[in-house]
């Protein structure tokens, strides 16, 4: 377990401090074709599911250089499921290029959540700088409220889902990828989950990968005990 710099109380984080990661981003060649022009949502991401219930997820991420044009878009993000071991309801936060609801081939922060009563997505803030590190976090406040944070600041509250999260993911999501490119690796570090009681946090004690069309993009773990450092290539 790694003691976090943040102190959490009933879903409110204060005093969050950026960790000194110490990774040097590797350069990968631009990828010219993903998802083979299908309508599938494709993923390259690290996963966590150890069969236990948790109260939230956290990851630190370095903003990667990426682009998308025409009908494609690409996301780097944290997902947290919000109804037990089903992926039907979730909350996510990250950054994107050319999202349909924030068009334009520039990087933008965004969030998206789905619950039984509502689906909501939003672009917000200024464009993140390539190479900068940020904290993405989603945690439960009450039995039906999930708070979504960027760098320790509450960005949105997802109200209406009951249950703990069993599945956490960090990594890449891409759509219609013929014109989607990553020019640098997207790094993720210090993956953590919160206990169901506020506010103990634990490093991922196991991990895996979930990828579709991994010849285009792939997830690579660089730390496996615990499973806290990895990147999209």
VEXBAMI-603087 format. One line per 4 residues: their letters; for each residue x, y, z of N, C-alpha, C. Coordinates in pm, 1 decimal. Last residue first. Example, Ala and Ser with C-alpha at 12.3 -4.5 7.8 and 13.67 -1.06 7.14 Angstrom:
<sites>
sa	1285.0,-225.0,708.0,1367.0,-106.0,714.0,1290.0,3.0,787.0  1319.0,-569.0,780.0,1230.0,-450.0,780.0,1320.0,-330.0,780.0
</sites>
This chain:
<sites>
xxxx	125.5,200.0,-2609.9,231.6,219.9,-2710.1,170.6,219.7,-2849.8  46.6,297.3,-2282.5,-3.7,264.2,-2415.4,107.7,290.9,-2515.2  197.5,170.0,-1978.3,176.3,271.6,-2082.6,110.5,209.5,-2205.4  247.7,157.7,-1618.1,228.0,101.2,-1750.6,206.5,211.4,-1851.6
xxxx	254.8,73.2,-1279.6,317.8,152.0,-1386.3,293.4,81.3,-1520.2  126.2,-100.8,-1103.2,97.3,42.2,-1092.7,161.7,127.1,-1201.4  89.2,-370.2,-956.2,60.0,-334.7,-1095.4,25.0,-185.7,-1101.1  363.3,-408.9,-712.6,224.3,-407.0,-758.6,212.0,-361.2,-904.6
xxxx	430.0,-585.6,-960.4,415.3,-623.0,-819.5,454.2,-505.2,-732.2  475.4,-495.1,-1215.1,372.1,-596.5,-1195.9,356.6,-641.7,-1051.3  547.8,-238.4,-1436.0,556.6,-280.0,-1296.1,443.4,-377.3,-1270.3  490.0,-195.3,-1693.8,631.8,-185.8,-1658.6,654.7,-216.6,-1511.0
xxxx	265.4,-327.8,-1929.6,294.2,-303.3,-1789.3,444.6,-294.5,-1768.9  123.6,-198.8,-2214.2,243.5,-264.2,-2164.5,260.8,-227.0,-2018.2  -124.9,-222.4,-2459.4,-92.5,-184.0,-2323.2,27.4,-265.4,-2277.5  -131.6,-96.7,-2798.4,-120.6,-204.0,-2700.6,-91.5,-145.1,-2564.2
xxxx	-251.3,-54.7,-3131.9,-214.8,2.9,-3002.3,-210.7,-112.0,-2902.4  -225.0,-240.3,-3347.5,-226.6,-96.2,-3368.1,-186.5,-20.4,-3242.0  -229.1,-491.3,-3252.0,-120.8,-459.8,-3344.2,-115.5,-310.6,-3373.1  -459.8,-514.2,-3099.1,-336.1,-472.9,-3031.4,-218.8,-450.8,-3124.4
xxxx	-748.4,-510.7,-3136.4,-654.8,-472.9,-3241.7,-521.4,-428.3,-3181.0  -814.5,-451.9,-2799.0,-869.0,-492.1,-2927.3,-778.8,-432.2,-3034.2  -724.9,-548.8,-2472.3,-690.5,-481.3,-2596.1,-770.8,-538.1,-2711.4  -643.8,-544.5,-2147.1,-758.8,-563.3,-2234.4,-731.8,-482.9,-2359.8
xxxx	-448.5,-699.0,-1895.7,-460.4,-611.4,-2012.0,-587.9,-644.7,-2086.3  -415.1,-679.5,-1538.3,-420.0,-750.8,-1664.2,-425.9,-650.7,-1776.9  -328.5,-722.7,-1190.6,-362.6,-646.1,-1309.6,-366.1,-734.9,-1431.5  -323.4,-674.8,-836.5,-314.6,-758.9,-955.9,-356.8,-674.2,-1074.3
xxxx	-320.1,-470.8,-663.1,-246.9,-591.5,-624.6,-248.7,-697.9,-733.3  -278.9,-133.6,-697.6,-337.6,-250.2,-763.5,-256.5,-374.2,-728.1  -254.3,18.1,-370.5,-201.8,-6.4,-505.1,-267.5,-130.2,-564.8  -518.7,171.6,-192.0,-430.9,56.3,-209.3,-382.5,47.6,-353.5
xxxx	-641.8,392.1,60.7,-614.0,364.3,-79.3,-506.8,256.4,-89.8  -898.7,474.6,287.3,-774.7,402.3,263.4,-760.7,368.7,115.6  -1090.8,634.9,430.7,-1041.9,668.0,298.0,-906.0,602.7,275.0  -1420.6,515.8,379.3,-1329.2,627.4,356.2,-1218.3,626.4,461.5
xxxx	-1472.6,180.9,276.8,-1480.7,282.4,381.0,-1381.9,393.4,352.3  -1388.8,43.7,57.5,-1529.5,85.0,63.1,-1555.2,184.2,175.5  -1068.2,172.8,-55.2,-1153.5,81.3,18.5,-1296.6,131.5,23.3  -972.1,261.4,-387.2,-1006.8,301.7,-251.4,-1089.0,193.4,-184.9
xxxx	-687.7,179.8,-587.1,-830.1,168.9,-558.4,-853.0,209.9,-413.3  -443.8,305.4,-822.9,-490.1,270.4,-689.0,-641.7,252.1,-687.4  -150.2,345.0,-1005.4,-288.7,301.0,-1009.4,-331.0,255.1,-870.2  95.0,473.2,-1057.8,36.1,477.3,-923.9,-113.3,448.3,-927.4
xxxx	60.4,579.7,-1402.3,136.1,534.4,-1285.5,55.1,550.0,-1157.7  91.6,580.2,-1753.7,2.4,579.4,-1637.0,78.7,521.0,-1519.0  171.0,733.8,-2069.6,210.7,668.1,-1944.9,105.1,684.9,-1835.6  163.7,682.9,-2401.4,81.8,741.5,-2296.8,105.6,668.0,-2165.6
xxxx	428.8,758.0,-2633.6,358.4,665.9,-2546.2,277.9,742.3,-2441.9  361.3,971.9,-2913.5,440.5,935.1,-2796.7,361.6,831.9,-2717.7  181.2,987.2,-3115.1,320.5,1015.0,-3149.9,414.9,986.9,-3033.9  -96.8,828.7,-3238.1,-23.4,859.2,-3116.4,122.4,874.7,-3154.3
xxxx	-380.5,900.1,-3445.9,-237.0,881.1,-3428.3,-194.0,908.3,-3285.3  -632.4,829.2,-3677.9,-598.3,847.3,-3537.3,-451.7,813.1,-3516.1  -775.2,774.6,-3908.2,-695.6,896.3,-3900.7,-663.1,930.7,-3755.9  -901.3,534.1,-3857.5,-818.7,546.1,-3976.1,-727.1,667.0,-3968.5
xxxx	-1062.7,462.4,-3625.0,-926.8,510.5,-3613.8,-843.8,526.5,-3738.1  -1313.8,471.9,-3481.8,-1300.7,502.3,-3624.9,-1158.5,546.2,-3657.4  -1180.0,540.5,-3164.3,-1298.7,520.3,-3245.9,-1266.0,554.7,-3391.0  -1025.5,429.1,-2859.2,-1020.3,495.4,-2988.9,-1135.9,450.0,-3075.7
xxxx	-872.7,462.0,-2549.2,-995.6,424.5,-2619.1,-995.7,498.8,-2752.2  -624.5,364.6,-2312.9,-662.8,431.1,-2436.3,-792.8,373.3,-2492.4  -618.3,375.0,-1955.2,-557.7,354.8,-2085.1,-629.8,426.4,-2196.4  -739.3,184.1,-1689.7,-669.9,305.6,-1730.6,-605.8,278.6,-1865.2
xxxx	-1014.6,63.4,-1497.8,-934.3,58.1,-1619.4,-859.9,190.4,-1634.8  -1174.3,-149.1,-1262.8,-1109.9,-21.5,-1293.5,-1023.6,-41.2,-1417.9  -1445.0,-315.7,-1118.4,-1356.4,-303.8,-1233.5,-1303.6,-161.2,-1245.3  -1609.0,-291.4,-903.5,-1521.4,-408.8,-908.4,-1415.1,-393.9,-1017.3
xxxx	-1758.6,-45.7,-700.0,-1694.0,-80.7,-826.2,-1603.2,-201.7,-808.1  -2084.3,-83.5,-535.8,-1941.3,-57.7,-539.6,-1885.3,-86.0,-678.5  -2407.5,81.2,-565.2,-2318.0,-33.7,-565.9,-2173.2,7.0,-574.3  -2616.7,273.4,-771.6,-2597.9,211.3,-641.3,-2504.2,92.4,-654.2
xxxx	-2635.0,584.3,-928.6,-2590.4,446.3,-938.3,-2564.5,391.1,-798.9  -2698.6,852.3,-893.3,-2802.8,761.9,-939.2,-2762.2,617.7,-954.7  -2477.3,1102.6,-997.3,-2577.4,1063.7,-897.8,-2676.7,966.1,-959.3  -2168.9,1219.6,-1025.8,-2255.1,1121.2,-1091.8,-2351.6,1066.6,-986.2
xxxx	-2041.3,1533.0,-1038.3,-2095.9,1433.8,-945.8,-2195.7,1348.4,-1022.2  -1731.3,1687.5,-1146.3,-1871.6,1650.5,-1164.8,-1909.9,1548.9,-1059.1  -1490.9,1785.6,-1043.5,-1534.6,1830.4,-1174.8,-1683.0,1801.4,-1196.0  -1303.4,1875.2,-768.9,-1428.0,1810.8,-810.4,-1474.9,1871.1,-941.7
xxxx	-953.1,1844.1,-785.3,-1067.7,1934.3,-790.9,-1190.6,1858.2,-837.9  -737.0,1675.2,-808.4,-789.9,1701.7,-676.5,-909.3,1793.3,-671.1  -697.0,1649.9,-1085.5,-596.3,1716.9,-1002.9,-653.0,1760.8,-868.1  -1031.1,1598.4,-1121.8,-909.8,1621.4,-1198.6,-815.3,1702.4,-1110.4
xxxx	-1287.5,1368.7,-1019.9,-1186.7,1469.5,-990.5,-1082.4,1477.5,-1100.7  -1614.6,1289.2,-940.4,-1513.9,1280.6,-1045.3,-1418.0,1397.8,-1027.6  -1804.9,1093.9,-716.3,-1738.9,1221.0,-744.8,-1625.6,1198.5,-843.9  -2108.8,936.8,-710.3,-1968.5,917.4,-743.2,-1910.1,1052.5,-784.9
xxxx	-2374.4,829.9,-513.2,-2303.3,944.7,-569.0,-2156.2,911.5,-588.8  -2507.7,637.1,-370.4,-2556.2,666.7,-505.4,-2487.6,787.6,-567.2  -2398.7,606.9,-120.7,-2431.2,485.1,-194.8,-2478.6,514.0,-336.7  -2154.9,873.9,-137.7,-2262.5,801.1,-72.5,-2296.0,680.2,-159.0
xxxx	-1907.2,880.9,-278.7,-1930.1,962.7,-160.0,-2041.4,903.9,-74.8  -1660.1,708.1,-461.3,-1796.9,713.2,-411.3,-1803.8,797.7,-284.4  -1441.0,856.2,-704.5,-1467.9,781.7,-582.8,-1609.3,806.5,-534.0  -1189.5,898.2,-936.6,-1334.1,882.4,-923.4,-1357.8,804.3,-795.4
xxxx	-925.9,1083.1,-1085.5,-980.9,1012.0,-970.7,-1132.3,1011.6,-974.6  -611.7,1166.7,-1210.1,-750.3,1134.5,-1245.0,-807.0,1049.1,-1132.6  -361.2,1404.2,-1218.0,-425.6,1302.2,-1137.3,-571.2,1287.9,-1178.2  -90.6,1456.0,-1454.3,-215.8,1493.1,-1388.6,-272.7,1373.6,-1313.3
xxxx	193.2,1600.7,-1616.9,134.8,1492.5,-1539.1,12.3,1541.9,-1463.8  279.5,1697.7,-1954.6,245.8,1730.2,-1816.4,177.1,1612.2,-1748.9  308.6,1615.2,-2216.5,419.5,1592.4,-2125.8,391.0,1627.3,-1981.5  106.1,1864.9,-2355.1,174.1,1737.8,-2377.4,295.7,1728.3,-2284.8
xxxx	-131.0,2027.4,-2155.5,-1.5,2035.5,-2223.1,59.7,1897.5,-2236.8  -484.7,2045.9,-2215.6,-370.0,1999.3,-2137.7,-241.8,2003.0,-2220.6  -678.4,2335.8,-2277.3,-612.2,2218.8,-2335.1,-494.8,2176.1,-2247.6  -898.3,2421.5,-2003.1,-805.5,2454.4,-2111.2,-738.5,2327.8,-2160.3
xxxx	-1238.9,2306.9,-1934.8,-1105.5,2355.3,-1905.2,-1022.9,2389.2,-2028.1  -1419.0,2035.8,-2090.5,-1404.8,2146.1,-1995.7,-1259.5,2188.0,-1987.5  -1689.8,1848.3,-2223.0,-1553.2,1895.7,-2237.2,-1537.2,2018.3,-2147.9  -1906.0,1591.1,-2108.2,-1869.2,1731.9,-2108.8,-1722.6,1747.7,-2141.6
xxxx	-2198.3,1388.8,-2068.6,-2059.4,1407.7,-2109.1,-2031.3,1556.1,-2126.2  -2426.1,1159.1,-1924.6,-2375.6,1296.5,-1931.4,-2231.5,1296.6,-1978.8  -2728.8,1001.7,-1870.7,-2600.8,991.2,-1938.6,-2550.4,1133.0,-1961.3  -2941.6,869.9,-1615.1,-2884.2,981.1,-1689.4,-2754.4,940.1,-1756.4
xxxx	-3035.2,660.4,-1463.1,-3124.7,772.7,-1489.1,-3071.6,873.8,-1588.2  -2838.3,468.7,-1423.9,-2972.0,425.3,-1466.3,-3063.7,538.4,-1508.3  -2550.2,633.0,-1579.3,-2617.4,569.4,-1466.9,-2758.9,532.2,-1508.3  -2245.1,727.9,-1705.7,-2371.8,662.9,-1741.0,-2427.4,598.8,-1615.3
xxxx	-2025.0,999.7,-1787.0,-2077.5,897.3,-1697.1,-2213.8,850.5,-1743.0  -1731.9,1163.1,-1876.5,-1851.1,1094.8,-1926.4,-1896.4,997.3,-1819.4  -1519.7,1441.8,-1953.7,-1571.4,1338.5,-1863.6,-1699.2,1281.9,-1923.5  -1212.1,1591.6,-2073.6,-1352.7,1555.3,-2085.4,-1388.4,1454.6,-1977.3
xxxx	-978.1,1824.1,-2207.2,-1026.4,1743.9,-2095.2,-1172.6,1710.5,-2115.9  -840.5,1802.5,-2536.0,-934.6,1863.7,-2443.0,-961.5,1768.4,-2327.5  -623.2,1872.9,-2805.1,-648.1,1796.0,-2684.1,-741.0,1873.8,-2592.1  -766.0,1923.2,-3128.0,-683.8,1970.6,-3017.7,-716.9,1884.6,-2896.9
xxxx	-927.2,1919.5,-3371.5,-815.1,1830.9,-3344.5,-716.5,1895.8,-3248.2  -1269.2,1936.8,-3309.2,-1146.2,2009.7,-3333.2,-1028.2,1926.1,-3289.0  -1550.7,1909.6,-3081.7,-1478.2,1887.0,-3206.5,-1358.2,1979.9,-3220.8  -1678.1,1778.2,-2851.2,-1584.5,1891.9,-2841.6,-1494.2,1883.1,-2963.3
xxxx	-1836.1,1572.4,-2926.4,-1900.8,1679.2,-2850.7,-1803.0,1787.1,-2806.9  -1657.6,1408.8,-3062.1,-1769.5,1466.0,-3136.7,-1842.1,1575.5,-3061.1  -1311.9,1481.8,-2995.8,-1438.5,1425.1,-2949.8,-1553.8,1487.0,-3028.6  -1046.7,1547.4,-3070.8,-1154.9,1546.7,-3168.8,-1277.9,1470.4,-3121.9
xxxx	-880.3,1382.5,-2819.2,-862.2,1460.7,-2940.7,-982.3,1438.1,-3031.9  -888.6,1404.6,-2458.2,-929.0,1349.3,-2586.4,-886.5,1441.0,-2699.3  -852.8,1291.2,-2118.4,-840.8,1392.3,-2223.0,-858.8,1324.3,-2357.4  -1070.4,1199.2,-1849.3,-942.7,1197.5,-1917.2,-934.2,1311.6,-2015.9
xxxx	-1294.9,984.1,-1676.5,-1237.8,1118.3,-1693.1,-1102.1,1104.7,-1759.5  -1601.3,810.4,-1616.0,-1467.8,819.1,-1673.1,-1425.1,964.4,-1683.9  -1819.3,570.3,-1477.5,-1776.9,709.2,-1484.5,-1634.5,710.1,-1537.1  -2094.1,343.2,-1549.8,-1954.5,377.3,-1528.0,-1938.9,528.1,-1519.4
xxxx	-2288.8,55.6,-1602.5,-2281.4,194.1,-1556.8,-2137.1,223.9,-1517.4  -2228.8,-195.5,-1705.2,-2343.3,-122.5,-1758.7,-2339.0,24.9,-1721.3  -2039.6,-377.5,-1630.5,-1992.1,-255.4,-1694.2,-2105.3,-168.7,-1747.2  -2063.5,-538.9,-1312.0,-2117.4,-513.4,-1445.0,-2060.4,-383.8,-1499.1
xxxx	-1995.9,-577.0,-1048.5,-1912.5,-640.5,-1150.8,-1970.9,-630.6,-1290.5  -2104.5,-259.8,-921.5,-2055.9,-394.8,-900.1,-1979.5,-447.8,-1018.8  -2142.9,-5.5,-1062.6,-2250.6,-95.8,-1017.5,-2200.8,-239.3,-1008.2  -1949.6,151.4,-1175.5,-2021.1,204.7,-1059.4,-2139.1,118.2,-1016.7
xxxx	-1613.1,139.6,-1293.5,-1750.8,91.2,-1298.2,-1820.6,128.7,-1168.1  -1408.4,389.1,-1409.3,-1447.2,318.0,-1287.6,-1589.8,269.6,-1306.6  -1137.0,477.9,-1618.1,-1274.3,432.0,-1606.2,-1293.4,367.6,-1469.4  -928.0,733.9,-1729.1,-956.0,641.7,-1619.9,-1103.3,609.1,-1622.8
xxxx	-769.4,784.7,-2055.1,-859.8,810.3,-1944.3,-853.1,704.3,-1835.0  -757.0,920.5,-2373.7,-673.2,859.7,-2270.6,-742.2,888.9,-2138.0  -915.0,882.4,-2693.6,-920.2,921.5,-2553.1,-808.4,852.3,-2475.0  -994.8,996.1,-3017.5,-908.4,913.8,-2934.6,-909.0,970.6,-2792.9
xxxx	-1185.5,973.5,-3324.2,-1140.8,1040.8,-3202.9,-1069.9,941.5,-3113.9  -1284.3,1034.8,-3667.0,-1218.7,957.8,-3562.1,-1201.7,1042.3,-3436.2  -1383.0,1167.9,-3886.9,-1480.7,1107.4,-3796.0,-1417.0,1028.9,-3682.5  -1125.0,1400.9,-3907.5,-1248.5,1356.8,-3969.6,-1339.0,1291.8,-3865.5
xxxx	-859.9,1302.9,-3679.8,-924.3,1389.5,-3777.4,-1049.7,1323.5,-3831.4  -637.9,1326.6,-3403.8,-744.3,1255.3,-3473.1,-812.6,1353.3,-3567.5  -337.9,1274.2,-3208.4,-425.7,1353.3,-3294.7,-529.5,1263.5,-3359.8  -106.4,1320.4,-2936.2,-191.7,1238.4,-3021.8,-284.4,1328.4,-3101.6
xxxx	114.1,1298.3,-2683.8,95.2,1370.0,-2809.0,14.4,1279.9,-2902.9  -17.2,1254.7,-2351.0,54.7,1208.7,-2469.9,23.6,1297.4,-2589.9  24.6,1339.4,-2019.9,-48.5,1372.1,-2142.5,37.8,1337.2,-2263.2  49.1,1092.3,-1778.2,123.6,1192.2,-1854.8,50.9,1215.1,-1986.4
xxxx	-137.2,1032.9,-1478.6,-114.1,1012.6,-1620.8,-34.1,1126.6,-1680.6  -231.0,839.1,-1202.7,-158.8,957.2,-1248.8,-118.1,932.3,-1393.0  -547.1,729.5,-1075.3,-427.5,705.6,-1154.8,-362.4,840.3,-1185.4  -802.5,560.0,-894.0,-710.4,673.9,-905.2,-594.1,634.4,-994.3
xxxx	-1136.6,472.1,-785.0,-1012.0,447.9,-854.9,-934.5,576.6,-875.1  -1359.8,333.1,-530.4,-1312.2,432.1,-625.9,-1179.8,393.6,-687.3  -1425.6,140.0,-345.9,-1499.7,265.1,-343.2,-1448.4,370.9,-437.5  -1478.1,-211.2,-420.2,-1396.1,-95.6,-389.7,-1479.7,31.3,-400.6
xxxx	-1498.7,-563.2,-371.6,-1565.6,-435.2,-392.1,-1474.6,-321.5,-346.3  -1314.5,-817.9,-550.2,-1358.1,-748.6,-430.2,-1426.9,-617.4,-466.6  -1207.6,-927.6,-777.1,-1324.1,-992.0,-718.7,-1376.0,-926.4,-593.0  -1011.5,-779.9,-890.5,-968.3,-890.4,-805.2,-1084.8,-956.5,-732.8
xxxx	-932.6,-612.8,-1156.0,-1054.1,-676.8,-1105.8,-1010.8,-795.9,-1022.9  -801.8,-382.0,-1373.5,-795.3,-429.5,-1236.3,-930.6,-487.4,-1199.4  -608.4,-327.4,-1673.9,-732.0,-356.9,-1601.6,-702.0,-403.4,-1459.8  -486.6,-104.8,-1921.7,-460.8,-191.3,-1808.6,-587.0,-207.5,-1727.0
xxxx	-569.0,-102.4,-2272.9,-574.3,-49.5,-2137.1,-533.5,-154.7,-2034.7  -698.9,-17.6,-2558.8,-570.9,-71.0,-2513.1,-554.0,-17.6,-2372.6  -992.9,-67.3,-2757.3,-926.1,-31.8,-2633.4,-785.6,-89.0,-2627.6  -1257.0,57.8,-2966.9,-1142.1,-27.9,-2944.9,-1060.6,25.0,-2827.9
xxxx	-1580.7,37.6,-3073.1,-1493.6,109.7,-2981.7,-1379.7,15.6,-2946.1  -1666.1,-13.5,-3416.7,-1633.6,-62.6,-3283.4,-1559.7,42.7,-3202.7  -1718.2,43.4,-3673.5,-1784.4,129.3,-3575.8,-1756.9,83.1,-3433.1  -1410.6,26.0,-3868.0,-1535.8,-27.7,-3814.7,-1597.3,73.3,-3719.6
xxxx	-1164.5,90.2,-3972.1,-1280.4,168.2,-4016.7,-1412.4,112.0,-3968.1  -989.0,-66.0,-3821.7,-1020.6,-102.7,-3960.1,-1148.7,-37.3,-4009.2  -889.9,-6.2,-3578.1,-1029.9,-49.9,-3584.4,-1076.5,-78.9,-3726.4  -653.3,207.4,-3730.8,-701.7,136.0,-3613.8,-848.3,104.1,-3633.2
xxxx	-370.9,319.4,-3894.5,-499.6,253.0,-3912.7,-536.4,178.2,-3786.6  -129.0,446.1,-3839.2,-213.9,498.6,-3945.3,-349.3,434.7,-3957.0  58.6,571.5,-3578.6,-18.5,456.9,-3624.7,-123.4,505.6,-3722.4  384.9,700.0,-3555.7,242.5,724.6,-3572.2,175.7,601.1,-3629.2
xxxx	618.7,537.2,-3337.4,578.7,587.9,-3467.8,428.3,606.4,-3473.4  702.1,661.8,-3014.2,653.6,554.1,-3100.3,607.9,613.6,-3232.3  932.9,745.0,-2772.2,870.6,788.0,-2896.4,828.3,664.8,-2975.3  880.2,748.4,-2419.3,939.3,690.3,-2538.3,864.3,734.8,-2662.5
xxxx	934.6,969.7,-2152.0,844.3,917.5,-2254.1,920.5,865.0,-2373.8  1079.4,862.7,-1858.1,1104.4,939.5,-1979.2,1016.0,884.0,-2089.4  968.2,887.5,-1519.9,970.3,816.8,-1646.6,1007.9,912.8,-1758.5  938.3,1017.0,-1274.3,1071.4,977.5,-1316.0,1076.4,892.7,-1440.5
xxxx	737.5,1113.4,-1090.4,729.9,981.4,-1151.6,866.0,931.4,-1197.9  660.0,1261.9,-814.8,771.7,1268.0,-907.3,788.1,1130.7,-969.9  311.5,1344.1,-778.7,428.4,1261.2,-748.2,537.0,1283.2,-852.7  141.8,1628.5,-673.3,189.1,1551.8,-788.2,312.1,1473.3,-748.6
xxxx	-88.2,1621.0,-409.6,45.5,1657.8,-452.7,86.3,1569.3,-569.4  -378.8,1756.3,-267.3,-321.7,1656.2,-356.3,-190.1,1706.0,-412.6  -532.2,1892.8,-70.1,-387.8,1884.6,-58.3,-323.1,1782.4,-148.5  -826.9,1694.0,-52.6,-758.0,1820.2,-31.1,-609.4,1793.4,-29.2
xxxx	-1125.6,1556.1,-171.0,-980.8,1544.7,-165.8,-921.6,1683.2,-143.7  -1417.1,1411.0,-60.1,-1354.1,1539.1,-87.5,-1203.5,1523.8,-67.9  -1544.3,1177.6,17.9,-1538.9,1208.7,-124.3,-1471.8,1339.1,-157.3  -1511.8,1176.8,296.9,-1645.3,1175.4,236.6,-1642.6,1226.5,93.7
xxxx	-1197.3,1276.3,260.9,-1301.4,1269.9,363.0,-1436.1,1283.8,294.9  -851.7,1219.7,207.3,-988.1,1214.8,156.7,-1084.8,1206.5,273.1  -553.9,1371.9,138.4,-637.7,1329.0,249.1,-780.7,1334.6,202.0  -275.2,1281.5,-70.1,-404.4,1344.8,-48.7,-470.7,1290.5,76.2
xxxx	-57.2,1126.6,-94.0,-33.9,1261.1,-44.7,-164.7,1331.4,-12.6  -105.4,790.6,19.3,-124.4,898.1,-75.8,-97.8,1032.7,-11.1  97.2,521.8,79.4,25.4,629.9,144.9,16.0,747.2,50.9  55.9,221.8,-80.3,128.8,347.9,-84.0,43.9,454.6,-18.1
x	84.7,-118.4,0.0,0.0,0.0,0.0,87.8,122.9,0.0
</sites>
